[in-house]
Amino acid sequence: MSRWRITVEYDGGPFVGWQRQDNGPSVQQAIEEAITGFSGEEVQVTGAGRTDSGVHALAQVAHFDLAREASADTVRDAINFHLKPRPVAVLDAQAAAADFHARFSALGRSYRYRIVNRRTPLTLEAGRAWQVAVPLDAEAMNEAAQVLVGRHDFTSFRAAQCQADSPLKTLDEITVARDGDLITFDVGARSFLHNQVRIMVGTLRQVGEGKWGPGEVGRALGARDRAAAGPTAPPHGLYLAAVRY
């Protein structure tokens, strides 16, 4: 029995999320079925992050165990063949140590959120970014975001259904930058609360529109109350960008 580590890219639009659920197709299910298709084995695929419905991945990492012997190229290509036509692709496959765990071995995760700041309807970016028609001040959002860096009680930025044992998290970095109409939020931490990134983005939009001053983000953080923060940004602008080991 060999343990395999794969890096996966996917469009989260057609899926109910990473994790298997009874209410629709998941990314995990698609990959497990593809592995069974080429190997004949029933496997469980474990991901580094349980992305929600509509959330995408640039480099999700997952692991599974396989009895069949195969080269890394064969594992990658065979899974991709059986994934068609679903919008999921294995970018890389490699043998891993027996104790490697995609979730628990991870030292950090990076997420990216994308806003297209224009009035014109989206075509190429539809379903892959949040369109905000009102002009946003990316520099003001970046400045306001820095109060979130460090170890804090992020109750204000936590979904009601979050199952984490504690609201305490350490945010390593957050940057907000504009390139033309595109505003990108890059966020890094060891782990995140449910909807934490999306709530931070929705809150910082309030600053970008001029509805909130920079100090309001700190006050929302200190309130430790979900009602004190801004709205939750939609899922289709969010990407799991990288996992660090």
C-alpha positions in Angstrom: 0.0 0.0 0.0 1.4 3.4 -1.1 0.4 6.9 0.0 0.0 9.4 -2.7 -0.1 13.2 -2.5 -1.8 15.1 -5.3 -2.2 18.8 -6.0 -5.5 19.7 -7.5 -7.1 22.6 -9.4 -10.8 22.9 -9.7 -13.7 25.2 -10.6 -16.0 25.0 -7.5 -19.1 26.2 -9.4 -20.7 22.8 -10.2 -19.9 21.3 -6.8 -21.5 21.5 -3.3 -17.9 21.9 -1.9 -14.9 19.7 -1.4 -16.4 17.3 1.0 -18.8 14.5 0.1 -22.4 15.4 0.9 -25.9 14.0 0.2 -27.2 17.1 -1.5 -25.1 17.0 -4.7 -21.7 16.3 -6.3 -18.5 17.2 -4.5 -14.9 17.5 -5.6 -13.8 14.7 -3.2 -16.4 12.4 -4.7 -15.3 13.2 -8.2 -11.6 12.4 -7.5 -12.5 9.2 -5.5 -14.6 8.0 -8.4 -11.8 8.8 -10.9 -9.3 6.8 -8.8 -11.6 3.9 -8.7 -12.1 4.1 -12.4 -8.5 3.5 -13.2 -7.4 1.3 -10.2 -10.6 -0.6 -9.3 -10.0 0.3 -5.7 -12.3 2.1 -3.3 -10.3 4.9 -1.7 -10.9 7.9 0.6 -9.3 11.1 -0.5 -8.5 13.6 2.3 -8.0 17.3 1.4 -6.0 20.0 3.1 -9.0 22.4 3.2 -12.8 21.8 3.0 -13.7 24.5 0.5 -17.4 25.5 0.4 -19.8 25.3 -2.5 -18.7 27.6 -5.3 -15.2 28.1 -3.9 -12.3 27.3 -6.3 -8.8 25.9 -5.9 -5.6 26.8 -7.6 -3.6 24.2 -5.6 -5.6 22.1 -3.2 -3.5 19.3 -1.7 -5.0 15.8 -1.0 -3.8 12.3 -0.1 -5.0 8.8 -0.5 -3.7 5.2 -0.2 -3.4 2.9 -3.2 -2.5 -0.8 -3.4 -1.8 -0.8 -7.1 1.7 0.0 -8.2 2.0 2.9 -10.7 4.3 5.7 -11.6 3.5 9.3 -10.6 2.8 10.3 -14.2 0.4 7.3 -14.6 -1.4 8.2 -11.4 -1.8 11.9 -12.5 -2.8 11.1 -16.0 -5.2 8.3 -15.2 -7.1 10.3 -12.6 -7.4 13.2 -15.1 -8.7 10.9 -17.8 -11.4 9.6 -15.5 -12.3 13.1 -14.2 -13.4 14.3 -17.6 -15.5 16.3 -18.3 -15.7 17.6 -14.8 -13.7 20.9 -14.1 -11.2 19.2 -11.9 -7.5 18.5 -12.8 -4.6 16.8 -10.9 -1.6 19.1 -11.5 0.9 16.9 -9.8 1.1 13.4 -8.1 3.9 12.1 -6.0 4.6 9.3 -3.6 4.4 10.5 0.0 5.6 9.2 3.4 3.1 6.8 5.1 2.5 9.4 7.8 1.8 12.3 5.5 -1.6 13.9 6.1 -2.9 16.6 3.7 -4.7 18.4 6.4 -2.8 17.8 9.7 0.7 17.9 8.2 0.0 21.4 6.7 2.0 24.3 8.2 0.0 27.0 6.4 -2.7 27.8 3.9 -3.1 30.7 1.5 -6.3 32.0 0.0 -6.9 34.5 -2.7 -10.1 36.5 -3.2 -10.8 38.4 -6.4 -13.0 41.4 -7.0 -13.6 42.8 -10.4 -14.4 46.5 -9.8 -16.4 47.7 -12.8 -19.9 48.4 -13.8 -19.8 46.4 -17.1 -21.2 42.9 -16.7 -18.6 40.1 -16.4 -18.2 37.6 -19.2 -14.8 35.8 -18.9 -14.8 36.3 -15.1 -18.4 35.4 -14.5 -18.5 32.9 -11.6 -14.8 33.4 -10.9 -14.8 36.8 -9.3 -17.1 39.1 -7.3 -18.3 42.0 -9.4 -18.5 45.2 -7.4 -19.7 48.2 -9.4 -19.1 50.9 -6.8 -15.5 52.3 -7.0 -13.3 50.8 -4.3 -10.2 52.3 -2.7 -7.8 49.3 -2.6 -5.1 51.3 -0.7 -7.6 52.1 2.1 -8.7 48.5 2.3 -5.1 47.3 2.5 -4.3 49.8 5.3 -7.4 48.9 7.2 -6.7 45.1 6.8 -3.4 45.2 8.7 -5.2 45.4 12.1 -6.3 41.8 11.4 -2.7 40.5 11.2 -1.6 38.6 14.3 -3.3 36.4 16.9 -6.8 37.5 17.7 -10.2 36.3 18.7 -11.9 36.3 15.3 -15.5 35.7 16.5 -16.7 38.7 14.5 -15.3 37.0 11.3 -16.7 33.5 12.0 -19.8 31.9 10.5 -22.5 30.8 12.9 -22.1 27.2 11.8 -18.3 27.2 12.3 -17.2 24.0 14.1 -13.8 25.1 15.3 -13.1 24.6 18.9 -11.8 28.1 19.4 -12.2 31.5 17.6 -8.5 32.2 18.3 -6.5 32.3 15.0 -3.2 33.8 13.9 -3.4 35.7 10.6 0.1 35.7 9.1 -0.6 38.2 6.3 -3.2 40.0 4.3 -2.6 42.2 1.4 -5.1 44.1 -0.9 -3.8 45.3 -4.3 -5.3 46.6 -7.5 -4.3 45.9 -11.1 -6.7 47.7 -13.4 -10.2 46.6 -12.6 -9.0 43.6 -10.6 -8.6 43.8 -6.8 -6.9 40.9 -5.2 -6.9 39.9 -1.5 -4.1 37.5 -0.5 -4.4 36.0 2.9 -2.2 33.5 4.8 -2.5 31.6 8.0 -2.0 28.1 9.5 -5.7 27.6 9.5 -8.9 29.6 9.2 -12.4 29.7 10.7 -15.4 28.9 8.6 -16.1 31.9 6.2 -13.3 33.9 7.9 -11.7 35.1 4.6 -15.1 35.9 3.0 -16.3 37.9 6.0 -13.0 39.8 6.1 -13.4 40.7 2.4 -17.0 41.8 2.9 -16.0 43.9 5.9 -13.1 45.6 4.0 -15.4 46.4 1.1 -17.2 48.7 3.6 -13.9 50.6 3.9 -13.2 50.6 0.2 -16.6 52.2 -0.5 -15.9 54.9 2.2 -18.8 53.7 4.4 -16.3 52.7 7.2 -13.1 54.4 8.3 -10.0 52.3 8.9 -10.6 52.2 12.6 -14.0 50.5 12.2 -12.3 47.2 11.2 -10.4 47.1 14.6 -13.6 47.9 16.4 -15.4 45.1 14.7 -12.6 42.7 15.6 -12.6 43.8 19.2 -16.4 43.4 19.5 -16.2 39.6 19.2 -19.6 39.7 17.7 -20.5 38.5 14.1 -23.1 41.3 13.9 -20.3 43.9 14.3 -18.5 42.9 11.0 -19.5 43.4 7.4 -21.4 41.0 5.1 -20.0 37.7 3.9 -18.5 38.0 0.4 -19.9 35.5 -2.2 -18.0 32.2 -2.6 -17.2 32.4 -6.3 -14.5 35.0 -5.7 -12.5 32.8 -3.3 -9.6 30.4 -4.2 -7.6 28.1 -2.1 -4.2 29.2 -3.6 -1.6 27.1 -1.8 -0.9 24.8 1.1 2.5 24.9 2.8 4.2 21.8 4.4 
